Amino acid sequence: MKPAFPILLIVAALPVLAGVARAEDSSPVGMLPSDRTSVTVAPTERNPFAKQELKEEAPAPGEEKESEESRIRRVLGKLAVVGRTKGPNGWKVLLGDLILEKNRTLPPVIEGQTQVLRVANIYDGSVELIWEDKSGSGEPRKMYIPIDLSPRVHTALAGRSTSITAPHGNAPDLPQDATPK
């Protein structure tokens, strides 16, 4: 019983030692909510906790701001052709969520768009868009959007191999031209 006595003595002394440590830490740390004072921010001052509005930067001298046409080209260039079908009036193409059909005008693709685009023609490999010019002077500006509906793997998941095998390594009996219909 002698070896258990020192352990019992230490276990009995722990609450006393913890009470001494708590007595030293009884002073408040920091500030209580009732001790805080409110601060009002004048409308002319910057509030660091408010959501800041993005200000458009003025272009540097000699540097031009992006034109409406280039913004439209950039937005349409990012959209992918995701479908094509034959309708009563010819081909229809699904560009993002826009349905393109020959001689139809496109809805505005950017906020505050003033220029009007029209689908001039739909070819096998591209869609031809033209800017409608109200003055009618010169050749209209054109834009071509490629049509590529070939399947692509964007993310290949790890796991199964690409070969087809049955359980226990026995290959299934498949015809040579087993392609999905």
C-alpha positions in Angstrom: 0.0 0.0 0.0 2.9 2.3 0.3 3.2 3.0 -3.5 -0.4 4.1 -3.7 -0.1 6.6 -0.8 2.0 9.2 -2.7 -0.4 9.0 -5.6 -3.4 9.6 -3.4 -1.7 12.5 -1.8 -1.0 14.2 -5.2 -4.6 13.5 -6.4 -6.0 15.0 -3.1 -3.8 18.1 -3.5 -4.9 18.9 -7.1 -8.1 20.7 -6.2 -6.2 22.9 -3.8 -3.5 23.8 -6.4 -6.2 24.5 -9.0 -8.0 26.9 -6.5 -4.7 28.8 -6.1 -4.4 29.1 -9.8 -8.0 30.3 -10.2 -7.5 32.9 -7.5 -4.6 34.5 -9.4 -6.7 34.5 -12.7 -9.8 36.1 -11.2 -9.0 39.5 -12.6 -11.0 40.3 -15.8 -9.2 40.1 -19.1 -10.1 42.7 -21.7 -13.3 44.7 -21.6 -16.8 43.8 -20.6 -19.7 44.7 -23.0 -21.1 47.2 -20.5 -17.8 49.0 -20.5 -17.8 49.7 -24.2 -18.7 53.1 -25.7 -20.5 53.5 -29.0 -18.8 55.4 -31.8 -20.8 57.1 -34.5 -19.2 57.5 -37.9 -19.9 60.7 -39.8 -21.2 60.3 -43.4 -18.0 61.8 -44.7 -15.8 59.4 -42.8 -14.9 55.9 -44.1 -16.6 53.1 -42.1 -14.2 50.2 -42.0 -17.0 47.7 -41.3 -19.3 48.8 -44.1 -19.5 47.0 -47.4 -17.5 49.2 -49.8 -18.8 50.1 -53.2 -16.6 49.4 -56.2 -15.6 52.5 -58.0 -14.9 52.4 -61.6 -11.3 53.5 -62.3 -10.9 56.2 -64.8 -8.7 55.2 -67.7 -5.2 56.6 -67.7 -4.4 59.3 -70.2 -3.7 57.6 -73.6 -5.5 54.4 -72.5 -9.0 53.8 -73.8 -11.8 52.2 -71.9 -13.2 48.9 -73.2 -15.8 49.6 -75.9 -19.3 48.1 -75.8 -18.5 46.0 -78.9 -15.5 44.5 -77.2 -17.4 43.7 -74.1 -20.1 42.0 -76.1 -17.5 40.0 -78.0 -15.9 39.0 -74.8 -19.2 37.8 -73.2 -20.3 35.9 -76.3 -16.8 34.4 -76.7 -17.0 32.8 -73.3 -20.3 31.1 -74.0 -20.2 27.6 -75.5 -22.4 26.2 -78.2 -24.2 23.3 -76.4 -26.7 22.2 -78.9 -27.9 22.4 -82.5 -31.2 21.2 -84.1 -33.0 21.5 -87.4 -36.2 23.5 -87.2 -38.8 24.5 -89.8 -36.9 27.7 -90.5 -33.4 26.1 -90.7 -30.9 25.4 -88.0 -31.2 26.5 -84.4 -28.2 26.8 -82.1 -28.1 26.9 -78.4 -25.3 29.3 -77.3 -25.2 29.1 -73.5 -28.9 29.9 -72.7 -29.5 31.9 -75.9 -31.4 30.3 -78.8 -29.9 31.5 -82.1 -31.9 31.3 -85.3 -31.3 32.8 -88.7 -32.4 36.5 -89.0 -33.4 36.7 -85.3 -31.9 39.5 -83.1 -30.1 38.6 -80.0 -31.3 39.8 -76.6 -28.9 42.2 -74.8 -26.0 40.3 -73.3 -24.5 43.1 -71.2 -26.2 45.7 -69.0 -27.2 48.8 -70.9 -26.5 47.4 -74.3 -27.3 49.8 -77.1 -26.0 47.9 -80.1 -28.2 45.3 -81.8 -26.8 41.9 -83.0 -28.6 39.7 -85.5 -27.9 36.1 -86.6 -26.9 36.4 -90.3 -26.3 32.8 -91.0 -25.7 29.4 -89.3 -23.1 27.2 -91.1 -22.0 23.7 -90.2 -19.0 24.9 -88.2 -19.9 28.4 -87.1 -22.6 31.0 -86.5 -22.3 34.4 -88.2 -23.5 37.4 -86.2 -23.6 40.9 -87.5 -24.0 44.3 -85.9 -27.0 46.1 -87.3 -25.8 49.5 -88.3 -28.6 52.1 -88.2 -26.8 54.5 -90.6 -26.5 51.7 -93.3 -23.0 52.9 -94.3 -20.4 50.4 -95.3 -20.2 46.7 -94.7 -21.6 45.5 -91.3 -19.2 44.3 -88.6 -19.3 40.5 -88.3 -18.5 38.0 -85.6 -18.2 34.2 -86.0 -18.8 31.8 -83.1 -17.4 28.3 -83.7 -19.7 25.3 -83.4 -17.9 22.3 -81.8 -20.2 19.7 -80.4 -17.6 16.9 -80.1 -17.6 15.2 -76.7 -14.8 16.1 -74.3 -13.8 14.8 -70.9 -13.2 17.8 -68.5 -12.5 15.8 -65.4 -11.3 12.2 -65.4 -12.1 10.5 -62.0 -9.7 8.0 -60.6 -10.9 4.5 -59.9 -11.9 2.1 -62.5 -9.7 1.2 -65.5 -10.8 1.9 -69.0 -10.9 -1.8 -70.0 -14.2 -3.8 -69.6 -13.8 -6.8 -67.5 -16.2 -9.1 -65.8 -15.8 -10.3 -62.1 -12.9 -12.6 -61.5 -11.0 -11.3 -64.6 -13.2 -13.1 -67.2 -13.8 -10.8 -70.2 -17.4 -10.6 -71.3 -18.4 -11.7 -74.7 -18.9 -8.5 -76.7 -19.1 -8.1 -80.4 -16.2 -6.3 -82.1 -18.3 -3.2 -83.0 -20.0 -2.8 -79.6 -20.8 0.9 -79.7 -23.6 2.6 -77.8 -26.5 3.6 -80.0 
